[in-house]
């Protein structure tokens, strides 16, 4: 269990440092005392928690089209793709009469681009049809204690009209860095906290629990990385995830029958 008083004190320090203001700090204060209840998992409810994902560097157009067809068939919450395929996902959504959200990754998987590049990538993805952004936090900046830069690197993609998920890459962070990253994401305007890219590490229930502590009932929590079966899916949701990113979504659905 994470010490709420310690997290709150750290939130105040980061709020003062970044100039985030009292409104976002108040969100964190409320989140820390909120009680979140995991959703009931059924064959009907599970698809609404899934981001059906294909982020391989060598993914082909045909594979993206199949991803979208699978998402339409299972009624997954979203497809998650690299920016180059957002327009394809939008066209497939139109052609299939589907309702999935289109999530584009930003500064993926390194989180090492400039603010200008991150903003341009986010804006282009939205123009192409993305309704959600999965933005990688500035990992090296966070580890360097460059907290204001981390904050600005998230804030540049907030308020653009898309639902903003911030990827912490928790497997690469210390416990203190995880807390700082989560708090900075909330202060900067994130809508959802996400564990991992899936490239450099996997989600763990402990990390999901930490993110849920900071997210409360206001923000979402997405677990991603290594979730390939029903048992792992259930563990992540029980720990606090209300969105699951997976490239094995169809196989997971088969386990629900």
Protein Blocks (a to p, Z undefined) as FASTA:
>chain_A
ZZfklmmmmmmmmmmmnonojmlmmmmmmmmmpccddddddfklmmmmpccddfbfkbcf
klmmmmmmmmmmnopabdcddfklmmmmmmmmmmnopabdcdddehiaklpacfklmmmm
mmmmmmnopabdcddddfklmmnopamlmmmmmmmmgonopacdddeklmlpcfklmmmm
mmmmmmnopabdcfbeolnoccdfklmmmmmmmnmmmbccddeehiabfklmmmmmmnop
abdcdfklmmmmmmnZZ
